[in-house]
Amino acid sequence: MIVDILEGALLLVGSLFVLLACVGILRMPDLFTRLQVTSKASVLGMTCILTASALHFGEPAVTTRAIVIIAFVVLTMPVATHLLARAGYTTNVPLAPETVVNELVGHYDPTTHTLAGAEPRSRTFELLPGTAVIGKRIADLGLPPGVLIGSIYREGGTIVPRGQTILELGDKLEVLAEPAEIGRVREIFEAQVEAPEADEPDGKPS
């Protein structure tokens, strides 16, 4: 009797967790919150349902399989969720407007998939008229190793920079660089287009 009640409770709780995961897919505003809700709820739901199945059959073979499946899901679900979230972030999947903190801004380079150094220095550069880097791809700038463009602020929005991103007039770049590289970075982003020299008129004797 007690086992039957426990089985029913586990099935009910597991079903509720699965239902919450389904609702989360529909209600959460962006990819990252959907992954968070569905991964946790589905793992808990499946754990409860498999535990109820093991109690119901009471056979060593079924119990062993349930334990193996639970262990497999618990170990692989966080890794799979992390990979999906990372792929979404590096491909510029937009965050929800309600997002308050984005801890990867300025610390993650989506081109090289590396984090910035231990104590990077942040600088903001605005591309003014005549700046030489306007119209160039980030991959063609020749930035020193370890220098990261964390984000690009353009027309009231934020762009996750990629190697193929083309810089435009008015862009504000948040750049992370070690102190020793700041001078070189400033030269790159503040260099002006050289004006062509005017041809001197041919001098004729009067």
VMD Tcl script that draws the C-alpha trace (Angstrom):
set ca {
  {0.00 0.00 0.00}
  {2.71 2.44 0.97}
  {4.69 1.51 -2.13}
  {1.65 2.18 -4.32}
  {1.18 5.61 -2.76}
  {4.88 6.39 -3.25}
  {4.71 5.27 -6.88}
  {1.68 7.45 -7.53}
  {3.30 10.45 -5.85}
  {6.49 10.05 -7.89}
  {4.53 9.71 -11.13}
  {2.45 12.77 -10.29}
  {5.49 14.88 -9.37}
  {7.39 13.69 -12.44}
  {4.48 14.50 -14.72}
  {4.22 17.98 -13.21}
  {7.92 18.61 -13.87}
  {7.53 17.48 -17.49}
  {4.49 19.73 -17.83}
  {6.50 22.65 -16.46}
  {9.21 21.96 -19.03}
  {6.62 22.08 -21.81}
  {5.15 25.32 -20.48}
  {8.65 26.79 -20.17}
  {9.32 26.21 -23.86}
  {6.25 28.26 -24.71}
  {6.51 30.96 -22.05}
  {10.19 31.74 -21.64}
  {11.32 34.75 -23.71}
  {14.60 33.52 -25.21}
  {16.72 30.47 -25.96}
  {18.79 30.63 -22.79}
  {15.91 30.76 -20.31}
  {14.12 28.00 -22.23}
  {17.19 25.79 -21.95}
  {17.46 26.48 -18.24}
  {13.84 25.61 -17.52}
  {13.55 22.58 -19.77}
  {16.83 20.97 -18.73}
  {16.16 21.13 -15.00}
  {12.48 20.24 -15.18}
  {12.94 17.38 -17.62}
  {15.77 15.82 -15.59}
  {13.76 15.97 -12.36}
  {10.62 14.74 -14.09}
  {12.30 11.80 -15.75}
  {14.10 10.88 -12.52}
  {10.81 10.71 -10.64}
  {9.08 8.70 -13.37}
  {11.92 6.18 -13.72}
  {12.13 5.78 -9.95}
  {8.41 5.04 -9.85}
  {8.87 2.47 -12.62}
  {11.67 0.74 -10.71}
  {9.51 0.59 -7.57}
  {6.53 -0.74 -9.49}
  {8.27 -3.66 -11.19}
  {10.66 -4.42 -8.33}
  {13.01 -6.41 -10.54}
  {16.79 -6.00 -10.44}
  {17.03 -5.72 -14.23}
  {14.48 -2.89 -14.40}
  {16.00 -1.11 -11.40}
  {19.48 -1.33 -12.91}
  {18.30 0.09 -16.21}
  {16.47 2.92 -14.47}
  {19.58 3.83 -12.46}
  {21.78 3.77 -15.57}
  {19.35 5.97 -17.53}
  {19.06 8.45 -14.65}
  {22.85 8.65 -14.27}
  {23.31 9.11 -18.02}
  {20.78 11.93 -18.21}
  {22.09 13.69 -15.08}
  {25.65 13.60 -16.43}
  {24.94 14.55 -20.04}
  {22.09 17.05 -19.76}
  {24.20 19.91 -18.26}
  {26.89 19.44 -20.92}
  {24.36 19.35 -23.76}
  {22.56 22.42 -22.40}
  {25.83 24.31 -22.07}
  {26.85 23.49 -25.64}
  {23.49 24.59 -27.01}
  {23.60 27.84 -25.04}
  {27.18 28.52 -26.12}
  {26.31 27.86 -29.76}
  {23.37 30.23 -29.47}
  {25.50 32.96 -27.88}
  {28.29 32.73 -30.44}
  {25.81 32.85 -33.34}
  {24.31 36.08 -32.00}
  {20.99 34.68 -30.75}
  {19.37 37.71 -29.06}
  {18.91 37.84 -25.30}
  {15.54 38.60 -23.80}
  {14.88 42.35 -23.30}
  {14.41 41.61 -19.59}
  {18.01 40.42 -19.25}
  {19.74 42.45 -16.54}
  {23.27 41.00 -16.50}
  {25.32 39.55 -19.33}
  {28.55 38.47 -17.71}
  {30.14 37.39 -21.00}
  {30.00 40.87 -22.54}
  {33.56 42.00 -22.98}
  {35.04 38.71 -21.80}
  {34.28 36.27 -24.60}
  {35.58 36.41 -28.15}
  {33.09 34.61 -30.45}
  {35.68 34.54 -33.23}
  {38.38 32.60 -31.37}
  {36.08 31.14 -28.67}
  {38.43 32.26 -25.91}
  {38.04 34.26 -22.72}
  {39.96 37.43 -22.02}
  {42.99 37.52 -19.74}
  {42.93 37.59 -15.98}
  {42.70 41.39 -15.67}
  {41.78 42.87 -19.02}
  {41.34 46.60 -19.42}
  {38.18 47.81 -21.10}
  {38.21 50.74 -23.52}
  {35.42 52.15 -25.65}
  {36.19 53.50 -29.11}
  {33.69 55.36 -31.27}
  {34.20 55.23 -35.02}
  {34.07 58.84 -36.15}
  {34.06 60.09 -39.75}
  {37.39 59.45 -41.41}
  {38.38 56.55 -39.17}
  {40.42 54.08 -41.19}
  {38.75 50.92 -39.87}
  {35.26 51.86 -41.10}
  {34.12 49.34 -43.70}
  {36.61 46.68 -42.63}
  {35.91 43.25 -41.21}
  {37.02 42.53 -37.66}
  {39.13 39.64 -38.93}
  {41.09 42.08 -41.13}
  {41.97 44.59 -38.41}
  {45.17 42.86 -37.32}
  {44.41 43.07 -33.61}
  {47.19 41.86 -31.30}
  {46.74 38.41 -29.72}
  {44.55 38.52 -26.64}
  {42.74 41.72 -27.65}
  {38.99 41.14 -27.74}
  {36.09 43.20 -29.06}
  {33.45 42.41 -26.46}
  {30.47 44.11 -28.03}
  {29.47 46.63 -30.67}
  {26.84 49.25 -29.90}
  {25.08 50.24 -33.10}
  {21.90 52.28 -33.60}
  {20.63 51.70 -30.09}
  {21.28 47.95 -30.14}
  {24.09 45.59 -29.22}
  {25.86 43.30 -31.67}
  {27.96 40.29 -30.71}
  {31.09 40.78 -32.85}
  {32.25 38.08 -35.19}
  {35.17 37.82 -37.56}
  {32.99 38.71 -40.57}
  {31.31 41.69 -38.86}
  {31.89 44.89 -40.85}
  {32.47 48.04 -38.83}
  {30.29 51.03 -39.63}
  {30.37 54.75 -38.97}
  {29.11 55.56 -35.48}
  {29.82 52.14 -34.00}
  {30.96 52.11 -30.39}
  {33.33 49.24 -29.69}
  {33.99 47.85 -26.24}
  {37.54 46.53 -26.46}
  {39.40 44.49 -23.87}
  {43.17 44.56 -23.90}
  {46.06 44.19 -21.53}
  {47.75 47.45 -20.51}
  {50.75 46.75 -22.74}
  {48.50 46.53 -25.81}
  {46.35 49.61 -25.20}
  {48.62 51.88 -27.23}
  {48.57 49.58 -30.26}
  {44.79 49.19 -30.02}
  {44.33 52.95 -29.86}
  {46.44 53.35 -32.99}
  {44.23 50.87 -34.87}
  {40.88 52.35 -33.90}
  {41.85 56.03 -33.99}
  {43.87 56.00 -37.21}
  {42.49 58.35 -39.84}
  {42.22 57.81 -43.56}
  {45.07 59.60 -45.25}
  {43.88 62.35 -47.56}
  {45.24 62.08 -51.12}
  {47.91 64.61 -51.94}
  {46.77 67.33 -54.30}
  {48.59 67.47 -57.62}
  {50.76 70.53 -57.91}
  {49.94 72.67 -60.95}
  {52.56 72.77 -63.63}
  {54.62 75.89 -63.14}
  {54.96 78.09 -66.18}
  {57.28 81.08 -66.40}
  {55.44 84.38 -66.64}
}
mol new
graphics top color blue
foreach p $ca { graphics top sphere $p radius 0.5 }
foreach p [lrange $ca 0 end-1] q [lrange $ca 1 end] { graphics top cylinder $p $q radius 0.2 }
display resetview
